[in-house]
Amino acid sequence: MDERGGGSVSVWMLLMVPVILVMAGLVVDGSRQVSATQTAQNAAATATRAGTDAAATPQLAGHDGTAAAVHAAQQALSAAGVKGSVQAGGTAITVATSQSRPTVFLSAIGISQVTGHGQAHAQLVGPGQQP
């Protein structure tokens, strides 16, 4: 029996295992990144809607609804468990969010989490106003 070349499969496997793990990490942890981004975007849209809904009544009555809009948007973010910032002024509200998820495979190469970001902007339009 010829013993030459018996170790070539072991060397090939030694080289391929890290490549396969990184590829698996990109697939699994990449999907976690997409999920975090979708969660952040959905939370931003929901918070923006909550803010404009809360500001509508005061603004229709001729009052400033900014404080109500900010409060409602912050409550919506808190309920969703998503970090974010709320900016409101006049009849506009903007919500920016971020959501982090721990990695599964990529933590082996020092990437411990992936973060997704979302942003939504809404303009509250009163009766007789153009958007």
DSSP file (Angstrom, degrees, kcal/mol; ACC not computed):
  #  RESIDUE AA STRUCTURE BP1 BP2  ACC     N-H-->O    O-->H-N    N-H-->O    O-->H-N    TCO  KAPPA ALPHA  PHI   PSI    X-CA   Y-CA   Z-CA
    1    1 A M              0   0    0      0, 0.0     2,-0.5     0, 0.0     0, 0.0   0.000 360.0 360.0 360.0 134.8    0.0    0.0    0.0
    2    2 A D        -     0   0    0      1,-0.1     0, 0.0     2,-0.1     0, 0.0  -0.737 360.0-169.7 -88.1 126.5    1.4    3.4   -1.0
    3    3 A E    >   +     0   0    0     -2,-0.5     3,-1.5     2,-0.1     4,-0.2   0.547  50.0 113.0 -91.5 -11.0    1.4    5.9    2.0
    4    4 A R  T 3  S+     0   0    0      1,-0.2    -2,-0.1     2,-0.1     0, 0.0  -0.390  80.9  16.8 -67.6 138.8    2.2    9.0   -0.1
    5    5 A G  T >  S+     0   0    0     -2,-0.1     3,-1.0     1,-0.0     4,-0.4   0.486  84.7 123.0  82.6   2.5   -0.5   11.6   -0.3
    6    6 A G  T <  S+     0   0    0     -3,-1.5     4,-0.3     1,-0.2     3,-0.3   0.777  74.0  49.5 -67.5 -26.4   -2.4   10.2    2.7
    7    7 A G  T 3> S+     0   0    0     -4,-0.2     4,-2.0     1,-0.2    -1,-0.2   0.475  85.1  89.0 -91.0  -2.3   -2.2   13.5    4.5
    8    8 A S  H <> S+     0   0    0     -3,-1.0     4,-2.1     1,-0.2    -1,-0.2   0.842  86.5  51.7 -67.5 -32.7   -3.5   15.7    1.6
    9    9 A V  H  > S+     0   0    0     -4,-0.4     4,-2.6    -3,-0.3    -1,-0.2   0.895 108.4  52.0 -69.5 -38.8   -7.1   15.3    2.6
   10   10 A S  H  > S+     0   0    0     -4,-0.3     4,-2.4     2,-0.2    -2,-0.2   0.906 110.7  47.2 -63.7 -42.3   -6.3   16.3    6.2
   11   11 A V  H  X S+     0   0    0     -4,-2.0     4,-1.9     2,-0.2    -1,-0.2   0.916 112.0  50.7 -65.2 -42.9   -4.6   19.5    4.9
   12   12 A W  H  X S+     0   0    0     -4,-2.1     4,-2.1     1,-0.2    -2,-0.2   0.925 112.4  46.4 -61.1 -44.6   -7.5   20.3    2.6
   13   13 A M  H  X S+     0   0    0     -4,-2.6     4,-2.4     1,-0.2    -1,-0.2   0.892 108.5  56.0 -65.0 -39.6   -9.9   19.8    5.4
   14   14 A L  H  < S+     0   0    0     -4,-2.4    -1,-0.2     1,-0.2    -2,-0.2   0.862 113.2  41.7 -60.7 -36.1   -7.8   22.0    7.7
   15   15 A L  H  X S+     0   0    0     -4,-1.9     4,-0.7    -5,-0.1    -1,-0.2   0.822 116.7  47.3 -79.9 -32.3   -8.0   24.8    5.2
   16   16 A M  H  X S+     0   0    0     -4,-2.1     4,-2.7    -5,-0.2     5,-0.2   0.800  95.7  70.1 -83.6 -29.9  -11.7   24.4    4.3
   17   17 A V  H  X S+     0   0    0     -4,-2.4     4,-2.4     1,-0.2     5,-0.2   0.925 101.0  46.1 -58.6 -48.1  -13.2   24.2    7.8
   18   18 A P  H  > S+     0   0    0      0, 0.0     4,-2.3     0, 0.0    -1,-0.2   0.898 113.1  50.9 -62.1 -36.7  -12.5   27.9    8.6
   19   19 A V  H  X S+     0   0    0     -4,-0.7     4,-2.2     2,-0.2    -2,-0.2   0.923 111.2  47.6 -64.2 -43.7  -13.9   28.9    5.2
   20   20 A I  H  X S+     0   0    0     -4,-2.7     4,-2.5     2,-0.2    -1,-0.2   0.895 111.7  50.7 -65.1 -40.4  -17.0   26.9    5.7
   21   21 A L  H  X S+     0   0    0     -4,-2.4     4,-2.4    -5,-0.2    -2,-0.2   0.897 110.5  48.6 -65.3 -40.2  -17.5   28.3    9.3
   22   22 A V  H  X S+     0   0    0     -4,-2.3     4,-2.3     2,-0.2    -2,-0.2   0.910 112.1  49.4 -65.9 -40.9  -17.1   31.9    8.0
   23   23 A M  H  X S+     0   0    0     -4,-2.2     4,-1.9     2,-0.2    -2,-0.2   0.916 111.7  48.2 -64.1 -42.3  -19.6   31.2    5.2
   24   24 A A  H  X S+     0   0    0     -4,-2.5     4,-3.0     1,-0.2     5,-0.3   0.896 110.7  53.0 -63.1 -39.2  -22.1   29.7    7.7
   25   25 A G  H  X>S+     0   0    0     -4,-2.4     4,-2.2     1,-0.2     5,-0.6   0.895 107.3  50.7 -62.6 -40.7  -21.5   32.7    9.9
   26   26 A L  H  X5S+     0   0    0     -4,-2.3     4,-0.9     3,-0.2    -1,-0.2   0.884 114.6  44.0 -65.6 -37.3  -22.3   35.1    7.1
   27   27 A V  H  X5S+     0   0    0     -4,-1.9     4,-1.7     3,-0.2    -2,-0.2   0.969 122.0  35.6 -70.9 -53.9  -25.5   33.2    6.3
   28   28 A V  H  X5S+     0   0    0     -4,-3.0     4,-1.3     2,-0.2    -3,-0.2   0.959 125.9  38.3 -67.9 -51.7  -26.8   32.8    9.8
   29   29 A D  H  X5S+     0   0    0     -4,-2.2     4,-1.7    -5,-0.3    -1,-0.2   0.778 112.1  59.5 -75.0 -24.9  -25.6   36.1   11.3
   30   30 A G  H  X<S+     0   0    0     -4,-0.9     4,-2.1    -5,-0.6    -1,-0.2   0.882 104.6  50.3 -65.2 -38.0  -26.4   37.9    8.1
   31   31 A S  H  X S+     0   0    0     -4,-1.7     4,-2.2     1,-0.2    -2,-0.2   0.838 107.6  53.7 -69.1 -30.9  -30.0   36.8    8.5
   32   32 A R  H  X S+     0   0    0     -4,-1.3     4,-2.3     2,-0.2    -1,-0.2   0.863 107.5  51.9 -68.0 -35.3  -29.9   38.1   12.1
   33   33 A Q  H  X S+     0   0    0     -4,-1.7     4,-2.2     2,-0.2    -2,-0.2   0.925 110.4  47.4 -64.3 -45.6  -28.7   41.5   10.7
   34   34 A V  H  X S+     0   0    0     -4,-2.1     4,-2.5     1,-0.2    -2,-0.2   0.911 111.9  50.5 -62.8 -42.7  -31.6   41.6    8.3
   35   35 A S  H  X S+     0   0    0     -4,-2.2     4,-2.4     1,-0.2    -1,-0.2   0.902 109.9  50.0 -62.5 -42.0  -34.0   40.7   11.1
   36   36 A A  H  X S+     0   0    0     -4,-2.3     4,-2.4     2,-0.2    -1,-0.2   0.894 111.0  49.7 -64.1 -39.7  -32.6   43.5   13.3
   37   37 A T  H  X S+     0   0    0     -4,-2.2     4,-2.6     2,-0.2    -2,-0.2   0.914 111.0  48.8 -65.6 -43.0  -33.0   46.0   10.5
   38   38 A Q  H  X S+     0   0    0     -4,-2.5     4,-2.6     2,-0.2     5,-0.2   0.907 112.0  49.0 -63.4 -41.4  -36.6   45.0    9.9
   39   39 A T  H  X S+     0   0    0     -4,-2.4     4,-2.3     2,-0.2    -2,-0.2   0.924 112.7  47.7 -63.0 -44.6  -37.4   45.2   13.6
   40   40 A A  H  X S+     0   0    0     -4,-2.4     4,-2.1     2,-0.2    78,-0.2   0.906 113.8  47.1 -63.9 -41.8  -35.8   48.7   13.8
   41   41 A Q  H  X S+     0   0    0     -4,-2.6     4,-2.3    76,-0.2    -2,-0.2   0.913 112.5  48.8 -68.0 -42.7  -37.6   49.9   10.7
   42   42 A N  H  X S+     0   0    0     -4,-2.6     4,-2.5     1,-0.2    -2,-0.2   0.904 111.8  49.5 -63.0 -41.1  -41.0   48.6   11.9
   43   43 A A  H  X S+     0   0    0     -4,-2.3     4,-2.6    -5,-0.2     5,-0.2   0.893 110.2  50.9 -65.4 -39.2  -40.5   50.2   15.3
   44   44 A A  H  X S+     0   0    0     -4,-2.1     4,-2.2     2,-0.2    -2,-0.2   0.924 112.3  46.3 -64.2 -43.8  -39.6   53.5   13.7
   45   45 A A  H  X S+     0   0    0     -4,-2.3     4,-2.3     2,-0.2    -2,-0.2   0.910 113.8  48.4 -64.9 -42.3  -42.7   53.4   11.5
   46   46 A T  H  X S+     0   0    0     -4,-2.5     4,-2.5     2,-0.2    -2,-0.2   0.913 112.3  48.3 -64.4 -43.0  -44.9   52.4   14.4
   47   47 A A  H  X S+     0   0    0     -4,-2.6     4,-2.4     2,-0.2    -1,-0.2   0.883 110.6  51.4 -66.0 -38.3  -43.5   55.2   16.6
   48   48 A T  H  X S+     0   0    0     -4,-2.2     4,-2.5    -5,-0.2     5,-0.2   0.927 110.9  48.1 -64.0 -44.1  -43.9   57.8   13.9
   49   49 A R  H  X S+     0   0    0     -4,-2.3     4,-2.5     1,-0.2    -2,-0.2   0.920 111.6  50.0 -61.0 -43.9  -47.5   56.7   13.4
   50   50 A A  H  X S+     0   0    0     -4,-2.5     4,-2.2     1,-0.2    -1,-0.2   0.895 111.1  50.3 -62.3 -39.7  -48.1   56.9   17.2
   51   51 A G  H  X S+     0   0    0     -4,-2.4     4,-1.8     2,-0.2    -2,-0.2   0.921 112.0  44.9 -65.9 -44.8  -46.6   60.3   17.3
   52   52 A T  H  X S+     0   0    0     -4,-2.5     4,-1.3     2,-0.2    -2,-0.2   0.877 112.4  52.8 -69.1 -35.4  -48.7   61.8   14.5
   53   53 A D  H  X S+     0   0    0     -4,-2.5     4,-0.7    -5,-0.2     3,-0.3   0.924 110.9  47.1 -62.2 -43.2  -51.8   60.2   15.9
   54   54 A A  H  < S+     0   0    0     -4,-2.2    -1,-0.2     1,-0.2    -2,-0.2   0.819 114.3  47.2 -68.8 -30.4  -51.1   61.8   19.3
   55   55 A A  H  X S+     0   0    0     -4,-1.8     4,-2.1     1,-0.2    -1,-0.2   0.675  94.7  78.2 -84.0 -17.4  -50.4   65.2   17.8
   56   56 A A  H  X S+     0   0    0     -4,-1.3     4,-2.6    -3,-0.3     5,-0.2   0.928  91.5  47.8 -61.7 -49.9  -53.5   65.2   15.5
   57   57 A T  H  X S+     0   0    0     -4,-0.7     4,-1.5     1,-0.2    -1,-0.2   0.939 114.1  44.8 -61.9 -50.2  -56.1   66.2   18.1
   58   58 A P  H  4>S+     0   0    0      0, 0.0     5,-3.3     0, 0.0    -1,-0.2   0.910 115.2  49.4 -61.0 -38.4  -54.2   69.1   19.7
   59   59 A Q  H ><5S+     0   0    0     -4,-2.1     3,-1.3     1,-0.2    -2,-0.2   0.879 107.8  52.6 -69.9 -35.7  -53.2   70.4   16.2
   60   60 A L  H 3<5S+     0   0    0     -4,-2.6    -1,-0.2     1,-0.3    -3,-0.2   0.809 108.3  52.6 -66.5 -27.3  -56.8   70.2   14.9
   61   61 A A  T 3<5S-     0   0    0     -4,-1.5    -1,-0.3    -5,-0.2    -2,-0.2   0.420 126.4-103.8 -86.0   1.5  -57.8   72.3   18.0
   62   62 A G  T < 5S+     0   0    0     -3,-1.3     2,-0.2     1,-0.3    -3,-0.2   0.647  82.8 119.2  88.6  15.2  -55.2   74.9   17.1
   63   63 A H  S   <S-     0   0    0     -5,-3.3     2,-0.5    -6,-0.2    -1,-0.3  -0.680  73.2 -93.6-110.8 165.3  -52.6   73.8   19.8
   64   64 A D        -     0   0    0     -2,-0.2     4,-0.2     1,-0.1     3,-0.2  -0.670  33.5-176.2 -78.6 123.0  -49.0   72.6   19.6
   65   65 A G     >  +     0   0    0     -2,-0.5     4,-2.3    25,-0.3     5,-0.2   0.216  51.9 107.2-103.3  14.4  -49.0   68.8   19.6
   66   66 A T  H  > S+     0   0    0      1,-0.2     4,-2.6     2,-0.2     5,-0.2   0.926  78.7  47.8 -61.5 -47.7  -45.2   68.4   19.6
   67   67 A A  H  > S+     0   0    0      1,-0.2     4,-2.4     2,-0.2    -1,-0.2   0.905 113.4  48.3 -61.9 -41.4  -44.9   67.2   23.2
   68   68 A A  H  > S+     0   0    0     -4,-0.2     4,-2.5     2,-0.2    -1,-0.2   0.889 111.4  51.3 -64.8 -38.7  -47.7   64.7   22.8
   69   69 A A  H  X S+     0   0    0     -4,-2.3     4,-2.3     2,-0.2    -2,-0.2   0.933 111.8  45.5 -64.5 -46.4  -46.1   63.4   19.6
   70   70 A V  H  X S+     0   0    0     -4,-2.6     4,-2.5     2,-0.2     5,-0.2   0.927 114.0  49.2 -63.7 -45.2  -42.7   62.9   21.2
   71   71 A H  H  X S+     0   0    0     -4,-2.4     4,-2.2    -5,-0.2    -2,-0.2   0.932 113.0  46.3 -61.4 -46.9  -44.2   61.2   24.3
   72   72 A A  H  X S+     0   0    0     -4,-2.5     4,-2.1     1,-0.2    -1,-0.2   0.897 112.9  49.8 -65.0 -40.0  -46.3   58.8   22.2
   73   73 A A  H  X S+     0   0    0     -4,-2.3     4,-2.1    -5,-0.2    -1,-0.2   0.906 110.9  49.5 -65.9 -41.3  -43.4   58.0   19.9
   74   74 A Q  H  X S+     0   0    0     -4,-2.5     4,-2.3     1,-0.2    -2,-0.2   0.880 110.1  51.3 -65.2 -37.7  -41.1   57.3   22.9
   75   75 A Q  H  X S+     0   0    0     -4,-2.2     4,-2.6    -5,-0.2    -1,-0.2   0.897 108.6  51.5 -64.9 -39.4  -43.7   55.1   24.5
   76   76 A A  H  X S+     0   0    0     -4,-2.1     4,-1.7     2,-0.2    -2,-0.2   0.902 110.7  48.1 -65.0 -40.4  -44.1   53.1   21.2
   77   77 A L  H  X>S+     0   0    0     -4,-2.1     5,-2.1     2,-0.2     4,-0.9   0.915 111.9  49.8 -64.7 -42.4  -40.3   52.6   21.1
   78   78 A S  H ><5S+     0   0    0     -4,-2.3     3,-0.6     1,-0.2    -2,-0.2   0.909 109.6  50.9 -62.3 -42.6  -40.3   51.5   24.7
   79   79 A A  H 3<5S+     0   0    0     -4,-2.6    -1,-0.2     1,-0.2    -2,-0.2   0.843 111.3  48.5 -64.4 -33.2  -43.1   49.0   24.1
   80   80 A A  H 3<5S-     0   0    0     -4,-1.7    -1,-0.2    -5,-0.2    -2,-0.2   0.622 108.8-126.1 -81.4 -12.9  -41.2   47.6   21.1
   81   81 A G  T <<5 +     0   0    0     -4,-0.9     2,-0.4    -3,-0.6    -3,-0.2   0.818  64.6 134.7  72.2  30.5  -38.0   47.2   23.1
   82   82 A V      < -     0   0    0     -5,-2.1    -1,-0.3    -6,-0.1     2,-0.2  -0.918  54.5-127.6-117.5 138.5  -36.1   49.2   20.5
   83   83 A K  E     +A   98   0A   0     15,-1.1    15,-2.4    -2,-0.4     2,-0.3  -0.587  47.9 133.3 -80.2 143.9  -33.6   52.0   21.2
   84   84 A G  E     -A   97   0A   0     13,-0.2     2,-0.4    -2,-0.2    13,-0.3  -0.993  46.1-114.0-174.7 174.1  -34.2   55.2   19.3
   85   85 A S  E     -A   96   0A   0     11,-2.7    11,-2.2    -2,-0.3     2,-0.4  -0.936  19.6-152.3-125.1 149.4  -34.5   59.0   19.1
   86   86 A V  E     -A   95   0A   0     -2,-0.4     2,-0.4     9,-0.2     9,-0.2  -0.980  10.5-177.2-124.2 129.5  -37.5   61.1   18.4
   87   87 A Q  E     +A   94   0A   0      7,-2.8     7,-3.2    -2,-0.4     2,-0.4  -0.996   8.5 173.3-125.9 130.0  -37.4   64.6   16.9
   88   88 A A  E     +A   93   0A   0     -2,-0.4     2,-0.3     5,-0.2     5,-0.2  -0.992   6.3 158.9-136.6 143.7  -40.5   66.6   16.4
   89   89 A G  E >   -A   92   0A   0      3,-2.3     3,-2.3    -2,-0.4     2,-0.4  -0.892  62.9 -27.0-163.5 133.0  -41.1   70.1   15.3
   90   90 A G  T 3  S-     0   0    0     -2,-0.3   -25,-0.3     1,-0.3   -24,-0.0  -0.469 127.0 -25.2  63.1-117.7  -44.1   71.9   13.8
   91   91 A T  T 3  S+     0   0    0     -2,-0.4    33,-4.0   -27,-0.1     2,-0.3   0.209 119.6  90.3-112.5  14.2  -46.1   69.3   12.0
   92   92 A A  E <   -AB  89 123A   0     -3,-2.3    -3,-2.3    31,-0.2     2,-0.4  -0.851  48.4-172.5-114.8 148.4  -43.2   66.8   11.4
   93   93 A I  E     -AB  88 122A   0     29,-2.4    29,-2.6    -2,-0.3     2,-0.4  -0.999   1.9-170.0-137.5 137.0  -41.9   63.9   13.4
   94   94 A T  E     -AB  87 121A   0     -7,-3.2    -7,-2.8    -2,-0.4     2,-0.4  -0.994   1.6-169.4-128.2 132.4  -38.8   61.8   12.7
   95   95 A V  E     -AB  86 120A   0     25,-2.8    25,-2.4    -2,-0.4     2,-0.4  -0.986   1.2-171.3-124.2 128.4  -37.8   58.6   14.5
   96   96 A A  E     -AB  85 119A   0    -11,-2.2   -11,-2.7    -2,-0.4     2,-0.3  -0.973  14.5-178.7-117.8 134.1  -34.4   56.9   14.2
   97   97 A T  E     -AB  84 118A   0     21,-3.0    21,-1.9    -2,-0.4     2,-0.3  -0.854  16.4-165.2-130.9 161.9  -34.0   53.5   15.7
   98   98 A S  E     -AB  83 117A   0    -15,-2.4   -15,-1.1    -2,-0.3     2,-0.4  -0.989   3.0-171.5-146.1 145.9  -31.3   50.8   16.2
   99   99 A Q  E     - B   0 116A   0     17,-2.6    17,-3.1    -2,-0.3     2,-0.3  -0.994   8.6-157.7-139.2 128.1  -31.6   47.2   17.2
  100  100 A S  E     - B   0 115A   0     -2,-0.4    15,-0.2    15,-0.2    -2,-0.0  -0.816   5.9-171.1-108.9 148.4  -28.7   44.8   18.0
  101  101 A R  E     - B   0 114A   0     13,-2.8    13,-2.7    -2,-0.3     2,-0.1  -0.996  27.6-114.3-133.4 140.0  -28.6   41.1   17.9
  102  102 A P  E     - B   0 113A   0      0, 0.0    11,-0.3     0, 0.0     2,-0.2  -0.420  34.1-120.1 -70.4 149.8  -25.8   38.8   19.2
  103  103 A T        -     0   0    0      9,-2.0   -78,-0.0     1,-0.1   -74,-0.0  -0.503  16.4-161.7 -87.5 160.2  -24.0   36.8   16.6
  104  104 A V  S    S+     0   0    0    -79,-0.2    -1,-0.1    -2,-0.2   -79,-0.1   0.820  86.0  10.6-103.5 -56.9  -23.8   33.0   16.6
  105  105 A F  S >  S+     0   0    0    -80,-0.2     3,-1.9     1,-0.1     4,-0.2   0.837 119.8  62.5 -94.3 -39.1  -20.9   32.1   14.3
  106  106 A L  G > >S+     0   0    0      1,-0.3     5,-2.2   -81,-0.3     3,-1.4   0.637  84.5  77.8 -70.1 -12.3  -19.1   35.4   13.8
  107  107 A S  G > 5S+     0   0    0      1,-0.3     3,-1.3     3,-0.2    -1,-0.3   0.765  82.8  68.9 -64.5 -22.4  -18.3   35.8   17.5
  108  108 A A  G < 5S+     0   0    0     -3,-1.9    -1,-0.3     1,-0.3    -2,-0.2   0.742 104.1  41.3 -67.0 -22.6  -15.6   33.3   16.8
  109  109 A I  G < 5S-     0   0    0     -3,-1.4    -1,-0.3    -4,-0.2    -2,-0.2   0.162 131.7 -89.2-111.6  17.8  -13.7   35.9   14.8
  110  110 A G  T < 5S+     0   0    0     -3,-1.3     2,-0.9     1,-0.2    -3,-0.2   0.476  89.6 122.3  96.9   2.4  -14.5   38.8   17.2
  111  111 A I      < +     0   0    0     -5,-2.2    -1,-0.2     1,-0.2    -2,-0.2  -0.851  30.8 174.0 -99.4 104.0  -17.8   40.1   15.9
  112  112 A S        +     0   0    0     -2,-0.9    -9,-2.0     1,-0.2     2,-0.3   0.698  58.6  10.5 -88.8 -19.0  -20.1   39.8   18.9
  113  113 A Q  E     -B  102   0A   0    -11,-0.3     2,-0.4    -7,-0.1    -1,-0.2  -0.994  56.1-141.6-155.0 159.0  -23.2   41.5   17.5
  114  114 A V  E     -B  101   0A   0    -13,-2.7   -13,-2.8    -2,-0.3     2,-0.4  -0.931  20.5-152.1-119.4 148.4  -24.9   42.9   14.4
  115  115 A T  E     -B  100   0A   0     -2,-0.4     2,-0.4   -15,-0.2   -15,-0.2  -0.971   4.9-160.9-127.9 135.9  -27.0   46.1   14.4
  116  116 A G  E     -B   99   0A   0    -17,-3.1   -17,-2.6    -2,-0.4     2,-0.3  -0.877  10.2-155.1-111.4 147.9  -29.9   47.1   12.2
  117  117 A H  E     -B   98   0A   0     -2,-0.4     2,-0.3   -19,-0.2   -19,-0.2  -0.903  10.1-177.1-123.3 149.9  -31.0   50.7   11.8
  118  118 A G  E     -B   97   0A   0    -21,-1.9   -21,-3.0    -2,-0.3     2,-0.3  -0.975   3.3-173.1-141.5 156.6  -34.4   52.2   10.8
  119  119 A Q  E     -B   96   0A   0     -2,-0.3     2,-0.3   -23,-0.2   -23,-0.2  -0.986   2.5-179.9-151.1 141.1  -35.8   55.6   10.2
  120  120 A A  E     -B   95   0A   0    -25,-2.4   -25,-2.8    -2,-0.3     2,-0.4  -0.996   5.0-168.4-141.7 147.0  -39.2   57.0    9.6
  121  121 A H  E     -B   94   0A   0     -2,-0.3     2,-0.4   -27,-0.2   -27,-0.2  -0.996   6.9-177.9-135.5 138.2  -40.5   60.5    8.9
  122  122 A A  E     -B   93   0A   0    -29,-2.6   -29,-2.4    -2,-0.4     2,-0.5  -0.991  15.6-150.9-139.2 148.2  -44.1   61.8    8.9
  123  123 A Q  E     -B   92   0A   0     -2,-0.4     2,-0.6   -31,-0.2   -31,-0.2  -0.978  16.7-139.5-118.2 123.7  -45.8   65.1    8.2
  124  124 A L        -     0   0    0    -33,-4.0     2,-0.5    -2,-0.5    -2,-0.0  -0.746  20.1-162.5 -86.1 121.8  -49.1   65.8    9.9
  125  125 A V        -     0   0    0     -2,-0.6     3,-0.1     4,-0.1    -2,-0.0  -0.911   3.3-152.0-110.7 125.0  -51.3   67.6    7.5
  126  126 A G    >   -     0   0    0     -2,-0.5     3,-1.9     1,-0.2     2,-0.1  -0.249  42.0 -61.5 -85.4 177.2  -54.4   69.5    8.7
  127  127 A P  T 3  S+     0   0    0      0, 0.0    -1,-0.2     0, 0.0     3,-0.1  -0.364 124.4  11.9 -61.8 133.7  -57.7   70.1    7.0
  128  128 A G  T 3  S+     0   0    0      1,-0.3     2,-0.3    -3,-0.1    -2,-0.0   0.436 101.4 120.7  80.1  -0.1  -57.2   72.2    3.8
  129  129 A Q    <   -     0   0    0     -3,-1.9    -1,-0.3     2,-0.0    -4,-0.1  -0.679  58.9-131.1 -95.8 151.2  -53.4   71.7    3.9
  130  130 A Q              0   0    0     -2,-0.3    -4,-0.1    -3,-0.1    -1,-0.0  -0.818 360.0 360.0 -97.6 139.2  -51.3   70.1    1.1
  131  131 A P              0   0    0      0, 0.0    -1,-0.1     0, 0.0    -2,-0.0   0.504 360.0 360.0 -70.0 360.0  -48.8   67.5    2.0
